[in-house]
Amino acid sequence: MEEKYGSKAILLMMVFTAFFTAILNNLFFSTGIIGASGIVFMMIILVSFANTKGNDIPLTFILVLVLYLGKEVFNAFEADTTSQFAHILGGLVGAVFGFSPFIRKRTLS
């Protein structure tokens, strides 16, 4: 991912994901979140865009979205201490970054 997007872009995506997840978590829940699992899910979704060219929707994106985020939506109804909300938001932010024309993607030769 670092070769595709660059270090600065990855850092900005990580900061934005953490900030966005924290703000929305504070608005909707009274509990805190610990860890970087939202960022990890952002990267999982973002890596599915690694070899795309043009404006195509990659099949890997659809599969990862259904399998990973589908599992998190399903697990959200269980009583545990995992923040599926952070996972889901991180994945959605990764999808936004993957489709965003403003994120400069490097061309590898």
Backbone as a chain_set.jsonl record, in Angstrom:
{"seq": "MEEKYGSKAILLMMVFTAFFTAILNNLFFSTGIIGASGIVFMMIILVSFANTKGNDIPLTFILVLVLYLGKEVFNAFEADTTSQFAHILGGLVGAVFGFSPFIRKRTLS", "coords": {"N": [[0.815, -1.179, 0.0], [1.98, 1.168, 0.682], [3.718, 1.624, -1.423], [1.881, 2.063, -3.426], [0.265, 4.27, -2.601], [1.871, 6.004, -1.118], [3.814, 7.214, 1.682], [3.008, 9.533, 3.118], [0.334, 9.875, 2.338], [-0.799, 7.505, 3.313], [-0.371, 7.871, 6.061], [-1.995, 10.15, 6.496], [-4.491, 9.036, 5.858], [-4.701, 7.146, 7.911], [-4.757, 8.81, 10.199], [-7.087, 10.308, 9.676], [-9.006, 8.228, 9.658], [-8.841, 7.262, 12.321], [-9.574, 9.599, 13.737], [-12.18, 10.167, 12.701], [-13.542, 7.796, 13.389], [-13.314, 7.918, 16.18], [-14.727, 10.293, 16.793], [-17.365, 9.689, 15.86], [-17.862, 7.431, 17.432], [-17.922, 8.585, 19.987], [-20.175, 10.176, 19.71], [-22.286, 8.343, 19.436], [-22.008, 6.283, 21.354], [-21.37, 5.513, 24.817], [-19.069, 4.386, 25.614], [-15.5, 3.933, 25.482], [-12.997, 3.425, 22.903], [-10.321, 1.231, 22.172], [-7.205, 0.707, 20.655], [-6.16, -0.092, 17.256], [-7.891, -1.173, 15.426], [-9.846, -0.21, 13.683], [-8.319, 1.189, 11.842], [-6.865, -0.917, 10.805], [-8.903, -2.362, 9.506], [-9.579, -0.425, 7.624], [-7.265, -0.5, 6.066], [-7.361, -3.156, 5.163], [-9.583, -3.103, 3.462], [-8.707, -1.114, 1.715], [-6.461, -2.26, 0.523], [-7.574, -3.997, -1.253], [-7.97, -2.519, -3.479], [-5.548, -2.349, -4.708], [-4.465, -3.221, -7.226], [-5.984, -2.037, -9.212], [-7.121, -0.452, -12.184], [-8.159, 2.491, -13.649], [-11.669, 3.213, -13.383], [-12.832, 0.924, -12.387], [-14.709, -1.419, -10.425], [-13.251, -3.441, -8.187], [-13.279, -7.031, -7.987], [-12.159, -8.202, -5.761], [-12.585, -6.244, -3.832], [-15.375, -6.35, -3.479], [-15.662, -8.977, -2.497], [-14.091, -8.872, -0.125], [-15.461, -6.875, 1.241], [-17.977, -8.082, 1.634], [-17.262, -10.43, 3.064], [-15.501, -9.68, 5.276], [-16.608, -7.243, 6.42], [-19.253, -8.003, 6.494], [-19.166, -10.083, 8.348], [-18.521, -8.592, 10.622], [-20.79, -6.977, 10.935], [-22.645, -8.974, 11.494], [-21.516, -9.96, 13.89], [-21.911, -7.79, 15.53], [-24.185, -7.945, 17.005], [-23.672, -9.55, 19.131], [-22.85, -9.936, 22.584], [-20.023, -8.639, 23.537], [-16.653, -7.41, 24.109], [-15.56, -6.223, 21.938], [-15.176, -3.67, 19.534], [-17.149, -3.565, 17.1], [-18.24, -1.515, 15.721], [-16.132, 0.287, 15.24], [-14.637, -1.293, 13.498], [-16.389, -1.57, 11.315], [-16.761, 1.13, 10.57], [-14.091, 1.791, 9.946], [-13.677, 0.112, 7.734], [-15.568, 1.198, 5.95], [-14.554, 3.786, 5.626], [-12.137, 3.118, 4.414], [-13.147, 2.134, 1.999], [-14.206, 4.482, 0.934], [-11.836, 5.961, 0.596], [-10.598, 4.279, -1.258], [-12.193, 4.541, -3.549], [-12.0, 7.227, -3.984], [-11.275, 9.977, -6.033], [-9.494, 11.874, -5.275], [-7.443, 10.9, -3.78], [-4.201, 10.426, -4.428], [-2.931, 8.094, -6.535], [-0.065, 6.252, -7.035], [1.667, 5.477, -10.02], [2.956, 2.452, -10.846], [5.827, 1.258, -12.401]], "CA": [[0.0, 0.0, 0.0], [2.844, 2.341, 0.737], [4.202, 1.856, -2.776], [0.762, 2.525, -4.25], [-0.279, 5.561, -2.178], [2.898, 6.86, -0.52], [3.821, 7.255, 3.144], [2.227, 10.661, 3.631], [-1.094, 9.601, 2.117], [-1.195, 6.452, 4.259], [-0.434, 8.497, 7.379], [-3.195, 10.983, 6.541], [-5.652, 8.136, 5.902], [-4.76, 6.566, 9.253], [-5.186, 9.856, 11.131], [-8.494, 10.606, 9.396], [-9.819, 7.094, 10.101], [-8.873, 7.268, 13.786], [-10.34, 10.762, 14.177], [-13.575, 9.974, 12.301], [-14.078, 6.713, 14.21], [-13.423, 8.394, 17.561], [-15.82, 11.274, 16.881], [-18.657, 9.009, 15.748], [-18.046, 6.57, 18.597], [-18.322, 9.443, 21.101], [-21.53, 10.654, 19.482], [-23.298, 7.283, 19.522], [-21.8, 5.346, 22.457], [-20.755, 6.092, 26.01], [-17.843, 3.645, 25.898], [-14.326, 4.294, 24.697], [-12.428, 2.37, 22.071], [-8.878, 1.092, 22.345], [-6.561, -0.055, 19.593], [-6.139, 0.434, 15.895], [-8.601, -2.117, 14.566], [-10.511, 0.536, 12.619], [-7.286, 1.463, 10.837], [-6.565, -2.203, 10.165], [-9.979, -2.649, 8.57], [-9.417, 0.52, 6.523], [-6.201, -1.006, 5.205], [-7.834, -4.387, 4.527], [-10.429, -2.702, 2.338], [-7.91, -0.323, 0.777], [-5.539, -3.129, -0.218], [-8.309, -4.649, -2.341], [-7.887, -1.618, -4.624], [-4.132, -2.196, -5.037], [-4.113, -3.457, -8.627], [-7.037, -1.568, -10.104], [-6.8, 0.58, -13.158], [-9.38, 3.151, -14.087], [-12.769, 3.349, -12.431], [-13.465, -0.373, -12.196], [-14.926, -1.904, -9.063], [-12.552, -4.726, -8.156], [-13.969, -8.167, -7.391], [-11.607, -8.407, -4.42], [-13.258, -5.3, -2.942], [-16.708, -6.884, -3.177], [-15.501, -10.155, -1.64], [-13.605, -8.438, 1.191], [-16.554, -6.146, 1.872], [-18.997, -9.04, 2.073], [-16.743, -11.378, 4.061], [-15.002, -9.045, 6.498], [-17.578, -6.344, 7.043], [-20.458, -8.788, 6.771], [-18.925, -10.77, 9.623], [-18.582, -7.608, 11.702], [-22.201, -6.615, 11.13], [-23.246, -10.124, 12.154], [-20.99, -10.029, 15.255], [-22.303, -6.599, 16.292], [-25.326, -8.273, 17.856], [-23.206, -10.359, 20.249], [-22.374, -9.18, 23.743], [-18.588, -8.814, 23.779], [-15.97, -6.138, 24.335], [-14.969, -5.779, 20.683], [-15.903, -2.574, 18.913], [-17.451, -3.809, 15.689], [-18.521, -0.205, 15.154], [-14.859, 0.796, 14.719], [-14.276, -2.105, 12.352], [-17.28, -1.215, 10.21], [-16.404, 2.485, 10.121], [-12.783, 1.735, 9.289], [-13.876, -0.472, 6.409], [-16.278, 2.154, 5.097], [-13.609, 4.862, 5.302], [-11.221, 2.535, 3.423], [-13.849, 2.092, 0.71], [-14.268, 5.858, 0.437], [-10.498, 6.294, 0.106], [-10.319, 3.478, -2.452], [-12.916, 5.091, -4.691], [-11.806, 8.673, -4.059], [-10.344, 10.454, -7.07], [-8.579, 12.85, -4.669], [-6.276, 10.173, -3.248], [-3.289, 10.257, -5.545], [-2.374, 6.757, -6.629], [1.172, 6.246, -7.802], [1.722, 4.48, -11.082], [4.164, 1.632, -10.705], [6.259, 0.768, -13.7]], "C": [[0.863, 1.248, 0.0], [3.432, 2.656, -0.633], [3.109, 2.449, -3.659], [0.346, 3.954, -3.904], [0.769, 6.52, -1.627], [2.734, 6.955, 0.993], [2.938, 8.356, 3.71], [0.734, 10.413, 3.481], [-1.595, 8.534, 3.087], [-1.323, 7.031, 5.66], [-1.692, 9.355, 7.512], [-4.465, 10.135, 6.595], [-5.816, 7.525, 7.293], [-5.274, 7.584, 10.266], [-6.66, 10.172, 10.931], [-9.399, 9.481, 9.893], [-9.94, 7.073, 11.62], [-9.735, 8.415, 14.309], [-11.832, 10.576, 13.902], [-14.243, 8.892, 13.162], [-14.279, 7.173, 15.654], [-14.581, 9.375, 17.73], [-17.173, 10.574, 16.835], [-18.917, 8.071, 16.921], [-18.502, 7.395, 19.804], [-19.735, 9.978, 20.943], [-22.591, 9.591, 19.762], [-23.184, 6.381, 20.742], [-21.16, 6.062, 23.638], [-19.458, 5.38, 26.38], [-16.708, 4.148, 25.022], [-13.886, 3.135, 23.828], [-10.916, 2.41, 22.221], [-8.335, 0.291, 21.169], [-6.705, 0.592, 18.234], [-6.897, -0.474, 14.935], [-9.378, -1.423, 13.461], [-9.543, 0.846, 11.485], [-6.926, 0.187, 10.095], [-7.646, -2.553, 9.15], [-9.95, -1.673, 7.392], [-8.372, 0.008, 5.547], [-6.605, -2.293, 4.493], [-8.685, -4.056, 3.31], [-9.601, -1.98, 1.282], [-6.972, -1.194, -0.053], [-6.264, -3.867, -1.342], [-8.34, -3.777, -3.598], [-6.469, -1.545, -5.203], [-3.827, -2.323, -6.526], [-5.184, -2.994, -9.599], [-6.513, -0.497, -11.037], [-8.116, 1.184, -13.612], [-10.416, 3.217, -12.984], [-13.508, 2.041, -12.212], [-13.668, -0.665, -10.715], [-14.297, -3.29, -8.995], [-13.378, -5.812, -7.466], [-13.455, -8.432, -5.981], [-12.254, -7.462, -3.413], [-14.621, -5.847, -2.528], [-16.603, -8.08, -2.23], [-15.062, -9.775, -0.232], [-14.713, -7.709, 1.943], [-17.598, -7.106, 2.43], [-18.475, -9.914, 3.205], [-16.338, -10.702, 5.364], [-16.055, -8.173, 7.174], [-18.903, -7.043, 7.32], [-20.343, -9.532, 8.09], [-19.029, -9.803, 10.791], [-20.007, -7.142, 11.976], [-22.915, -7.742, 11.864], [-22.809, -10.202, 13.619], [-21.403, -8.84, 16.119], [-23.448, -6.887, 17.254], [-24.955, -9.184, 19.016], [-22.715, -9.457, 21.377], [-20.9, -9.52, 23.984], [-17.949, -7.433, 23.934], [-15.285, -5.617, 23.075], [-15.824, -4.685, 20.067], [-16.088, -2.853, 17.422], [-17.768, -2.501, 14.974], [-17.253, 0.387, 14.539], [-14.424, 0.013, 13.495], [-15.093, -1.719, 11.124], [-16.941, 0.171, 9.671], [-15.058, 2.515, 9.412], [-12.88, 1.156, 7.893], [-14.573, 0.481, 5.459], [-15.378, 3.317, 4.699], [-12.587, 4.358, 4.275], [-11.856, 2.457, 2.046], [-13.944, 3.485, 0.104], [-12.907, 6.273, -0.123], [-10.181, 5.532, -1.178], [-10.988, 4.02, -3.697], [-12.648, 6.567, -4.919], [-10.847, 9.064, -5.183], [-9.319, 11.435, -6.504], [-7.37, 12.205, -4.034], [-5.38, 9.855, -4.429], [-2.671, 8.863, -5.512], [-1.135, 6.819, -7.519], [1.062, 5.202, -8.893], [3.045, 3.752, -10.956], [4.555, 1.12, -12.077], [7.171, -0.411, -13.582]], "O": [[0.515, 2.259, -0.61], [3.623, 3.824, -0.971], [3.395, 3.255, -4.545], [0.102, 4.763, -4.8], [0.569, 7.734, -1.666], [1.631, 6.792, 1.514], [2.204, 8.135, 4.673], [-0.043, 10.707, 4.389], [-2.698, 8.649, 3.621], [-2.276, 6.72, 6.374], [-2.378, 9.293, 8.533], [-5.411, 10.48, 7.302], [-6.933, 7.4, 7.794], [-6.125, 7.263, 11.096], [-7.406, 10.293, 11.902], [-10.446, 9.745, 10.485], [-11.036, 6.885, 12.148], [-10.535, 8.223, 15.224], [-12.657, 10.806, 14.787], [-15.378, 9.061, 13.608], [-15.293, 6.855, 16.276], [-15.33, 9.292, 18.704], [-18.034, 10.832, 17.676], [-20.058, 7.926, 17.36], [-19.37, 6.958, 20.56], [-20.423, 10.211, 21.938], [-23.67, 9.903, 20.265], [-24.175, 5.765, 21.135], [-20.495, 7.085, 23.476], [-18.816, 5.742, 27.366], [-16.934, 4.718, 23.954], [-14.345, 2.005, 23.996], [-10.314, 3.472, 22.375], [-8.944, -0.69, 20.744], [-7.286, 1.667, 18.084], [-6.57, -0.531, 13.75], [-9.554, -2.002, 12.389], [-9.905, 0.774, 10.31], [-6.706, 0.212, 8.884], [-7.333, -2.998, 8.046], [-10.268, -2.063, 6.269], [-8.57, 0.072, 4.333], [-6.232, -2.502, 3.339], [-8.525, -4.66, 2.25], [-9.779, -2.212, 0.086], [-6.719, -0.888, -1.218], [-5.623, -4.317, -2.291], [-8.702, -4.258, -4.672], [-6.221, -0.747, -6.107], [-2.988, -1.579, -7.036], [-5.274, -3.519, -10.709], [-5.591, 0.253, -10.715], [-9.068, 0.467, -13.92], [-10.083, 3.27, -11.8], [-14.695, 2.05, -11.883], [-12.898, -0.215, -9.867], [-14.754, -4.214, -9.668], [-14.083, -5.549, -6.492], [-14.218, -8.837, -5.105], [-12.453, -7.838, -2.258], [-14.975, -5.806, -1.35], [-17.368, -8.183, -1.271], [-15.598, -10.294, 0.747], [-14.883, -7.904, 3.147], [-18.047, -6.954, 3.566], [-19.171, -10.118, 4.2], [-16.782, -11.107, 6.438], [-16.353, -8.347, 8.355], [-19.596, -6.706, 8.28], [-21.302, -9.605, 8.858], [-19.567, -10.155, 11.841], [-20.383, -6.935, 13.13], [-23.712, -7.482, 12.766], [-23.628, -10.478, 14.495], [-21.251, -8.893, 17.339], [-23.653, -6.146, 18.215], [-25.821, -9.558, 19.807], [-22.227, -8.352, 21.139], [-20.578, -10.558, 24.562], [-18.638, -6.414, 23.893], [-14.509, -4.665, 23.145], [-17.052, -4.765, 20.078], [-15.282, -2.43, 16.594], [-17.585, -2.391, 13.762], [-17.298, 0.93, 13.435], [-13.896, 0.594, 12.547], [-14.551, -1.56, 10.03], [-16.845, 0.365, 8.459], [-14.903, 3.189, 8.394], [-12.239, 1.651, 6.967], [-14.209, 0.564, 4.285], [-15.433, 3.783, 3.561], [-12.214, 5.097, 3.364], [-11.189, 2.687, 1.037], [-13.781, 3.651, -1.104], [-12.834, 6.871, -1.196], [-9.56, 6.083, -2.088], [-10.415, 3.966, -4.785], [-13.036, 7.107, -5.956], [-9.737, 8.538, -5.269], [-8.366, 11.79, -7.197], [-6.374, 12.878, -3.771], [-5.761, 9.102, -5.324], [-1.971, 8.507, -4.564], [-1.17, 7.374, -8.617], [0.432, 4.161, -8.706], [4.114, 4.363, -10.959], [3.72, 0.612, -12.824], [7.626, -0.944, -14.594]]}, "num_chains": 1, "name": "protein.A"}
